[in-house]
Each structure stands twice: as C-alpha cells, then as structure tokens.
Amino acid sequence: MDEREVVGLYIAEMRALLPVVQRHLGTLASMDGAEQHPLAAREACRLATAMADLSSGFHVEDCAQLARGIATALSADGETSRPFAVIAAAADILTYIARRVDMMAEPSRILAPTEAERSSSLRLLATLSTARRPVPGMPGMSAPVIAALIMPALSTPQSSVVEHVTSEAAQATQTPQEDQTAAADIEVADEADAQAVAAQVEDSERLTVDELALVRSFQAQTLRPAVPVTGPLNYAGISGVWSTAKAFDAQPSTSAAPPLDGQKPSADDLDYIPPEMKRLFITETTEDLEDLRNHLLHYEEHHDDPGTLLAMGRIGHKIKGAAATLGFDILAALAFTFEDLLKALQTRQAAPGPHAISVLVRSLALLQSALDAASADEPANPAYVGMAHALRDELFADAANGRSAPSDLPPAASAPLSPTSGIAAPAALPAEATGELGLRVARPPEAESLLRVDVRRLDELMNHVGALAVNRAALAQDRHEIERLQTDVDASLARLSTLGLEINDLASVLRSGAVTRTSEAADTASRDGAGGQRFGRRLFGRSDREERPAPEPGSQNGQAWDALELERFTDFDHTLRVLTEVIADLDTSSHLLRATLKHFSHLSEEQAALAGHIQRDVMQIRLVPLSDLVPRLQLEVKRLAPEVGKRITFTVRGEMTEIDRNISEQLAEPLLQLVRNAIVHGIESPAERLEHGKQETGALYLHAYYVGSEVVIEVGDDGAGVNHHRLAAAAVAAEVLTTEEARALHPNDALDLMFIPGLSSKQHAQMVSGRGVGLDQVRTVIQSLKGTIHVHSDVGKGTLFRIRVPISLSIVRSLQVRAGGQQYAVPFSSVQRTVTLSATDILTTAPAADANRGVPEPAARRIRVERPHANAVLGEAAYDEIPLFSLAELLGSEHTPRDVEMGLIIEAGQRRVALLVEHVMGDQEVVVQVLPKHLRRRAVRGATVMPDGQVLLLLDLPELISIVLDGTLAQPQPKRATPPTAPDTLAPRVLIVDDSVSIRRSLELTLERAGFDVQVAHDGIDALERMLVSPPRVVILDIEMPRLDGFELLSIVRSSQQFTGVQVVMLTSRAADKHREHALRLGAQEYLVKPCPQETLVETVRRLLSEPLDTPSGTL
Amino acid sequence: MADTAGEPPKAAGAVPEELAQLLAAARSDVPGSLEHLLRRVETAHDALERVSGVEYLLFVCADIACAVPLAMLREVLPSVPKTVPLPFSPDWMLGIFPLRSEMLGLVDPAPLLLGSVDGAISSSFIPSVERTGQRASPFGPGLSSRPALVVGDETRSLAWAVSGVGDIAVVQEADLLTPGDVASRVTLPFDERYVSGLYIPGDDAGRYVVLQADRLLDDLLAALEERDDHNGRA
C-alpha cells in the first residue's frame, strides 16, 4: 500500500465518521438548555474518540488532538447538558477536520499538518477548552497554556505525550506475559508525565494558579487515551500493542468493556447503528478479509517480505477501528489479536512458517465468522475471543520452544497454498481457458484507483439504460416511419410529376389547336389589322413568339377566337406553370428532407451505438473476476485437508474470468461445498492413494472459462470417483427409484441422483457437518442463477462438477420464437437445439422405458432425439424418446397445428423435453427488465423491449417444464378463454394496402380506434413483404397501386396456402360492377367503394372476423 | 348524513374559466382536448388546487359511474396501450405494457368490484353513461378506444382499464353519502369493501360510487401474485 492509498484510506474512514458526529452535535445543539439526550452525547463522544484513534493511527496529530478534545468535552460525567458554546466549538473543530480531510484528497497532499494547520488546531482547541470550563476573568487560554498543553504532544514523533510514554513503557515490557505490569507502568507514566509537563511549564512560563489548574485538568482529560482498546498504530514496533492487549484480555469475553463511559453498547445491541453505516462496514470488511487472504497467500511464499505483514497490519487495524467504532466488539477484539500475531511475526517474536500460516488462517476464519454474524444481525460467539487468544498463545508457545510448526500438525498442513505449485489438472482445458486466463493467485496490492459504488445504484443505472434502450427503439421506429413517409412523399411527387407532364402534353395539344386557329386569326389580322397580336402574346408567351412569327401589329381580327375560351386557356396555361413550379419546389424540398433524414439517420445510428456502449459498460461495471472467490476456496483447502488427514494441491485456472457480482457472491457457497466434497469424499487419504498407485498428494482444481454469454466453472478432483451403482442403490433404498428404474439408468443419469433432495443429504450429511449447503442446495442455487450443473465421474479416476451460469442476469442472449400468435424471447442457453418437426416425427406411443429416468410425464406426444453419451458398443440406444409439449398450450393459448413446425429441445434439470413453436425468428441479446412482484411468474424471467419497440416476455423454459412435470400445472392447459374485456391484448391484425398516404392514415386511425392491431403498406409488394413476416387476419386492399396492384396481390394471396384464412376487403374508388365482380372472382370477401363511412368499414371487418372464411369465387 | 340528493349544489368556489373550457372539451371527447385535460390532471394545476374540497376523477367501470380520489392516480392514459399477455394470470389481467422505464400491469377491475354481486344490479341505481359526461363509444363496447387509469404510486401501481373517463369533480363532504347511508337507500352494485361512499352532485347529475381505491388496488395486487400452485388464478 503506497502513501496515496494510505491517505485514501484515512480520508474514507474520516468521511464516514464526520457526518455522523456532526449529526449528533446538531441533535445536542437543538436541545440546548434542556436535558440533552444521553445517547447523542455518548455517540458523538464515541465516534469522536474513534476519529481521534484513527487520526493517531495515521499520524494526523492535529486532527487526533482535536477529535479527542471533542470526545473529552462531551464525555463529562454527570453532565446532562453541555453549554452551547462547547457544542459550537466542537462543530467548528469538525469543520476544520472536514476541511483538512478534503485538503488531503488533493494531489500530493500528505497527512501531517502544516505549521499553519497546527496553529489553527491549537486555537480551536483553546476555544473548546474555554467554552467547556470558562474561568472567571479569563475568557481564553493564554499562549503559555496552549504551549504547555499542546506543543509537547505535537513535537513528539508519537501522536501524544501519553502515547510516547506508553511507547517507552512498552519498550520495557517485551512479552505479553508481562502485560499487567506494563499497564501499571503506563498509568504511572501518565501521571508522571502530566506532572512533569506541568512542572516544566510552571517553571518556565510562570503560569498563574488558575492556568496551572486548567493545564492539569486538560492534561488529565485530554491527553489520556480515552479508549485503551484502540491505541496508536505503530507498525515499526510493538510498542503500545501489548499494553492495549491487556485491556482486551482483562475484559469479559462476552462483550468488550465500555471503553469510555461505561455505557457503550455491546455488539449485541446493534439497533442504534445506522443501517447504512452497518451495511458499508460489512461490505468494506468483507473486502478487507478478501485482501487479507490474498496477502496471506502471498506471505506464505514470501516470508521475508515485510511489506506484506505491514499491509496486513494496516488492514487488521482498519477492521479493528471500524468494528470498535460501530460496537462490534468481538470482531474488534479478534482483529486486535490478529494484529498481535502480525506484530509478533514482524518483530520475529514468532517464526514465520507453515504453523504461523496455519494460525493466521484460523484467526482469519474467526474474523470471517464474526463478520458473518454481524451480517446476519446476530451476536458473534464470545468464545471466538478466547479461541483467538489460544491461537496467539499457540504461536508464542511455538516461538518459545523454537519450533516453526507443531509436531502434531498433519503433514498436509505444510502443503503450499499456492496453486502454482500444484500438479497439472487432470482434465484438459478448453482452448478458451488458456491464454489470457492465466494463473494469478496472490494478487499483490495494486495501486489502482478504485471507487466503491453501491450495487443498488448500478442496478438503477442499468434500469435507466434499459429505459434508454426503450427510447432508442422508439426513436428507431420513428426514424423508419419518417423514412417510409419520405418514400411516400417521393412516390407522390413522382406521380405529380407524371401528372404535370401529362397535363403539359395536353396543353401542347390544346396549344396546337390554338395555334392553328390563331394562325388563321393572324392571317386575317395581317389582312385586317393587328388586333389579334395581343392575344397571341398572352397565349404563347415569348417562346411561342420566337418559334412563330408574331402577327402583324395592327391586326383587328383576333376576335375570331372566342374571348372566353382564350381567357380560360390563358388561365390554364398559368396554372400549369404554377404547377410546374410547385413540383420543382417539392422536388427541392424532398431532396433537402432526404439529406436531413440521412443526417438524422446517421446521428440516430451513432446514438444507438453509444447507448449500446453504455449498456455494455454498465454491465461490465457489475462484473467481478472469479478470483475474488478463490482465496476462500484455497483457505478452505488449507484448513480442511489437514483436518481429514489428506494432502491436496489446489489448482486454479481462469480465475480472471468475470461474472456479475451478484452471481459471483451466490456462487461462493456452492463452490465451497464442492471443494469440501472433494476434500472429504473425493480425494483419498495418502495411504489409499499410494495403494492405488497414485501420487500421495491429491489434485483438486477449479477451471473457469467463457462459453458464449456463459461462464463454465469446473470443480474436479483426481480422487476415487463415484460409483453410480451405489448411488442407484441408495436411490432405491430411499424409494426415489424403483429397482427397475434404477437398473435402466444410464451411468451419467445415475450420477445426477446425488442432486436429488433427501438422497443427497443422506449420503453426505456427515461430510458437511453443518457447514454450508448440500448438493441438492448446490443445484438449487445454481438453478436460481439460471445455470446448470452436471457431474461426471470415473471410478478410481476422479469426479468433475461442471457449472454453467450466465455472465449476467441482466443481459441475456435469447431466441425469439412465436407461439400461439404471440412472440416470446427464450434464453439461448436453455435451448439445446432446435429441430424441424413434421407430423411423422411425433409419436403417440408409450414412452420407452429408460426415457427421462421414470419421471412422470403427462405429455401424450413424444419425439425421438439423439441421446447424448450413448455408447453403441455397450448396446445403448442412440435415441431417447422425450415428451413433446406445445409452448402455446403451456402458456394458455391455442396451438394451431401446421404441417411443419419447429421444436426446441430444452433441458430442465435431468430431463429433456421438446417444445413446439410456430416459428423461430432469430437470436439477439436483450436487456432483461425484472417485473414487479405482483407480475412475477415462475416461468417468466422478465420482460424485454426489442429494438422495434415490441415488448416480449423472457420465458424461463426449464422452470416452465419443471412446473409441468412436477404436476403443479395442469397439462395440457385448456385454451384460455379470451377475456371479454381484453380486446387490446389479442387484437386482430388488419393490414391496410393503399398508395395514398392520406387514405392510409385515415383508415389506420379509424381501425386503431376500433381496437385493431393495424399495419399499413403502400403497395402490393410492400404488403406482401409484411404478410410474409406476420400474416394479418384481414387485408383492406386498394386496386390501383404502383409495382403490384390490388388484383395482382389478391391473386397471389389466394394462390398461396400460407395466407389461408386471410380475409380481403377491397376498398377502391372503382365503382363499376365489372371491377367488383372481378375482385370477388379472385377471392375478395367484400367490396367497398370509396368514400366509405368509417362505421361501415369497421362493421365489415368485425363481421368478417366473426365469420368463418368464405371465398365466393371458390378459387382456394 | 342527511339526504342531499335533491339539494342545490354546494358552493365549491368559482371554477376557473380555463378549467371550464377544458372540461367542456373533455365532454366533447375530442382526443386532443382530453389529452390536454389529462395532462392537467397529472400536473395538478394551481387552478384546480385553489378549488376547495377533494378532487375526484369520475369514470365509468362495469357500466357503473364511479369516482376515485385524484390523489390515488399517477396518470390517465387516453387509450389502453397495447399489452403483452402474462401467462398464469387471471382472466381479468389483460397484460403488461411499458410505461417509460417501468413495466405495468393492465387489469380490468370490474370482476373484483362485482365479486359479491350476482348480476342483479339495481337498475334504478345505474346512471346512464351520458349522464357521466362521457359519450358512449361510437364503436360499441369491447373494441372502443378505452382509457386506463394508472392507480397507485411508484412502488405499487396498476393500470385499470375503464369504459370512459369523465370530469374531475371537486366534492364537498356534504355531497358524499357514507356507506351506511348508502346501504339503507340503494343496492350497492359493488362489493361493499371497495365502496367508501356515494357521490351525488347537487344538480342530481347522476350518482357515483366512490371507490376505496387503495383497498381495491391492494386486493388486485394480491390477487395477481403467483400462488404456490403456480396457476395464478385468483
């Protein structure tokens, strides 16, 4: 741990304590004049003391003195009320300390105060002292008093005069056996020192009597360590440690003696601890213990590395301080004793070696047990303290006897902890597990910049990211809609352009006629005058004039053109020009719009990519390496193997494989159980191993690697293996299986019996000895994590448990399937494979005897699938017959049989089943949104929003199958009656096909308001594409459309079996009977003519939906 | 409580003109206006707050005119959103839908409300739909564009599909009949435990069953929770 980390540690601790003290001071201030709440004063005092101890430990002298000053001022015996001035002065001090702590957070800052800070702290202390004991005629302390009080302490390398004296005293008491004497010496030294200081001050500074009294008073109360338990931290030596150790030894083990005022709550009385503080403490201490385990592993191989012991000492001290602060006295006492052990090793009072490691391991186990109790809101066992002391005595006894390890320790205890020295794993690793997933067990302290974040905040962040995904989907949908509209606009523009050209052509024809007539008029005019010239100019404009010679001026015969006709013709020409301009404007706008849309699309895609990155990053934040679990497993091997007289090496590979923190935490106990199983039952004793020609030392290994979006963790050993015949016999004895069923069991299936509740506990009760969970519970936990566990074993060679769990429960790779007309997502990992099924593949005969181990299966239909692990040599059948269910029926919908269907092969525990679905759409990673409690269903893991904005349920198929096979769900479930009030839930889909945007929109609104699920298409091709993806119940079809018109589409629909059942309503402006008859002949059910009243349309659609399909033309 | 059915309306303070316009717009069932009004409901406009009395939203459920305290509502959705059916749920559970970053359940509260009634609802009691200020749907029951009330708070909420939403009424205490008074005068159409009183406006413009929305919500939530038999049928 470098200087910055030390500073960081101190800052974090102080920032945790400061606000609490401030809050208590606020409580006191609000009760000024009244009887103050004793708890607030006591707590403020206790926490101020903790701050003082902490500051002393980190050599932040000014803060230590100030905090102790607060503690002293608030701890005055018999006082029920403190003057406001005291509280105000204390508050000022807290402000100062907070500022100091903030300053420390700046780069390059160190903990020690500057001269200016020392001066400030002295002034604050003086104010506090004056406020506390105002002396008549002396509003504040004089400089000599301050100097006499404070300077000796600050100028001493130790944090206080008393600590200095304590150190001196401790130097004279080198062994714990002399604790009592040392403590007495300290008391004497305290008194002597105070008197000496006072005398020195009196002589040199000529204090007044009052000042001297104040000095004595202040010395007596301020400089004396208020809490003997948490003495100064001095890693360079053991001074101060043995003296404080006495304090613990002298206390009853049931609860630590009240250190301050006799009212400190015991560890059992935890109600007063703010839950947030307690939670932080538990989290932090859990991490600290993990760090201690890592350091311990490192220390085992590097006895000569003093840094490791130092680092461990710091952690132990930190745990001790925090535990004492919060009233976890037993935990504090254990941490204290742990520090003793480390100090002894540091000072070579105890010899490093296997026995010392063993003592430290056991001491750590005690710390863990006490922390577990604190986590569970239970009091820690007071006997732990005695056990810890016994461990300490054991270490010192060995040191005194000159031994590095007790002779009665099993030889395996000296086996190295490090997996690097273990033998190679018996099983080959998959390729993914090698390479970057190299071995790294003892993590040296890393100078990484870490920030502790509440997991709940991450969960909230993940929810927000999920909401972002929803918005992203909506945005994408809007973008597609805009693009679709743009296409419509372009199509309309094209039609308009065509229309413009046609009108122009028409105008040309008209012009030709007009020219002829005008030429005639001009001829007349040339003869009769120039009267027609004006008309010619108006009519044809310049170009016409250029092309054609203008009539001679002065012509008077233009009146040969009908004046009204000419007027209209001119207006028409003008309108045509305006139309041309509008088309040109529209074209320009369309181009601009397209460019803007392109830019928008680009930004939208970038936004989507960014959101995806954020989503992945948030998920990554939640991931932790499995290495966090490894030290506990290693220490368990170290602890348990000697207990059962076995030699075991533990090898770990792929420990940097990352997994969601929640999953990792829940994996800890199952992995511990598997490790214990292997140690106690799997691996033979050294003698047995030798007898079987094996190496004396057994191999236990843990391998972790990624497979897709899952992590596989293998826990294996090279032990005796499991005899599946015995397991089957046990199952028969426990009436889990009949003899026939047991006889028919495949060996691998028989091994699965060890996970069956009851059977497992009977077989392994003795080995767990009340620790952790049994194998049935192991599987339960794994399944709750949406994972699987399998076991493979060879008698005489070993056993392997293979666990597969998702990397994260929040993001799941899923298959999208359709069943009962509804789309669902199913986790990719739960589907072994998909199969295409025709009617001939589905069996209705009785199941084969060995299928699914005799588990009751209510399905009447079955299919034959390839059997895994089938051994043809042994004559095993290559296929299993497994039950077949309709997913739609299981979920309460109607299943519509088809000629060819899809089947999902699902593994649910030890059983395999097939699920019929209508369609498998593809796979995609989805963010799982957990449903609120009242919407949770066992068979539903949550909901997810697809990129198109569609909400899908993420099904838990193994759970669904379990429900079915366990008989808790009637099977097959009858088709659920459509709720009379749920039209929007299963709204029939209607497809509107029309090339007119306005008509499409109008119809869409009308039908949506009527409760239909409406889709739109702008021509026949577009409609066909949509129908192929999702056939509608009714199509509203126009006739005239580009690319593929209504008649053509109708012909295609009626000629395709895929669209059987789709009803077609023609909605067109063609009112002629010949069109109607043609449409009905092609297979339309209804023929409506535009404009059609909304009610008529809605009524027609409803009527068609309520009637069976009737094709008038009989073309089907 | 005295019979107030025939009495003139109690003074409830002047209704702001803007509010009156909004209410008129809502009555006309113009979607945009209705939406505007609903937004106002959500944001609890000052003008509404200035009016004394307790605010109730009037709506129709199971052909019965009802009232629910505005404070119980999170939001009013102009039309029932598209939902996804939730398996192993009672029939009155219509499905789930996303509301911003939250998944909500949509239910039809009618079956639970009518639970203790064997269909014999006093016809004299039932006000005509028109009298509630809500026009009958042009598309008839079943496929109409039905609104939904999001009832509850952030920690526990459900969307109730209702037949129509009407005015916001500022109800004086004197306009409310207690359940005891009600029981002696009319046959309650709903299970009594879900009725906190009867609101009879001073102008005798119908009668409204004031719902114990909190209790109804609790029961709906409890009935939705999956039971041990995993069928979730309430």
HADDOCK unambig.tbl for C-alpha pairs under 7 A between the chains (distance, minus, plus):
assign (segid A and resid 464 and name CA) (segid B and resid 101 and name CA) 6.90 0.50 0.50
assign (segid A and resid 466 and name CA) (segid B and resid 101 and name CA) 6.96 0.50 0.50
assign (segid A and resid 467 and name CA) (segid B and resid 100 and name CA) 6.54 0.50 0.50
assign (segid A and resid 467 and name CA) (segid B and resid 101 and name CA) 4.48 0.50 0.50
assign (segid A and resid 891 and name CA) (segid B and resid 87 and name CA) 5.45 0.50 0.50
assign (segid A and resid 892 and name CA) (segid B and resid 87 and name CA) 6.70 0.50 0.50
assign (segid A and resid 931 and name CA) (segid B and resid 103 and name CA) 6.50 0.50 0.50
assign (segid A and resid 934 and name CA) (segid B and resid 221 and name CA) 5.78 0.50 0.50
assign (segid A and resid 934 and name CA) (segid B and resid 222 and name CA) 6.97 0.50 0.50
assign (segid A and resid 934 and name CA) (segid B and resid 224 and name CA) 5.48 0.50 0.50
assign (segid A and resid 934 and name CA) (segid B and resid 225 and name CA) 4.37 0.50 0.50
assign (segid A and resid 935 and name CA) (segid B and resid 224 and name CA) 6.72 0.50 0.50
assign (segid A and resid 935 and name CA) (segid B and resid 225 and name CA) 6.44 0.50 0.50
assign (segid A and resid 936 and name CA) (segid B and resid 226 and name CA) 6.98 0.50 0.50
assign (segid A and resid 937 and name CA) (segid B and resid 226 and name CA) 6.09 0.50 0.50
assign (segid A and resid 951 and name CA) (segid B and resid 84 and name CA) 6.90 0.50 0.50
assign (segid A and resid 968 and name CA) (segid B and resid 229 and name CA) 5.66 0.50 0.50
assign (segid A and resid 968 and name CA) (segid B and resid 230 and name CA) 6.59 0.50 0.50
assign (segid A and resid 969 and name CA) (segid B and resid 230 and name CA) 6.81 0.50 0.50
assign (segid A and resid 969 and name CA) (segid B and resid 231 and name CA) 6.60 0.50 0.50
assign (segid A and resid 979 and name CA) (segid B and resid 91 and name CA) 5.56 0.50 0.50
assign (segid A and resid 979 and name CA) (segid B and resid 92 and name CA) 6.67 0.50 0.50
assign (segid A and resid 981 and name CA) (segid B and resid 142 and name CA) 6.14 0.50 0.50
assign (segid A and resid 982 and name CA) (segid B and resid 94 and name CA) 5.62 0.50 0.50
assign (segid A and resid 983 and name CA) (segid B and resid 142 and name CA) 6.13 0.50 0.50
assign (segid A and resid 983 and name CA) (segid B and resid 143 and name CA) 6.07 0.50 0.50
assign (segid A and resid 984 and name CA) (segid B and resid 82 and name CA) 6.02 0.50 0.50
assign (segid A and resid 984 and name CA) (segid B and resid 83 and name CA) 6.94 0.50 0.50
assign (segid A and resid 985 and name CA) (segid B and resid 82 and name CA) 6.40 0.50 0.50
assign (segid A and resid 985 and name CA) (segid B and resid 83 and name CA) 5.27 0.50 0.50
assign (segid A and resid 985 and name CA) (segid B and resid 84 and name CA) 6.32 0.50 0.50
assign (segid A and resid 985 and name CA) (segid B and resid 85 and name CA) 6.39 0.50 0.50
assign (segid A and resid 985 and name CA) (segid B and resid 94 and name CA) 6.15 0.50 0.50
assign (segid A and resid 985 and name CA) (segid B and resid 95 and name CA) 6.51 0.50 0.50
assign (segid A and resid 1009 and name CA) (segid B and resid 144 and name CA) 6.31 0.50 0.50
assign (segid A and resid 1009 and name CA) (segid B and resid 145 and name CA) 5.15 0.50 0.50
assign (segid A and resid 1010 and name CA) (segid B and resid 139 and name CA) 6.10 0.50 0.50
assign (segid A and resid 1010 and name CA) (segid B and resid 143 and name CA) 5.15 0.50 0.50
assign (segid A and resid 1010 and name CA) (segid B and resid 144 and name CA) 5.28 0.50 0.50
assign (segid A and resid 1010 and name CA) (segid B and resid 145 and name CA) 6.43 0.50 0.50
assign (segid A and resid 1011 and name CA) (segid B and resid 143 and name CA) 4.66 0.50 0.50
assign (segid A and resid 1011 and name CA) (segid B and resid 144 and name CA) 5.95 0.50 0.50
assign (segid A and resid 1011 and name CA) (segid B and resid 145 and name CA) 6.34 0.50 0.50
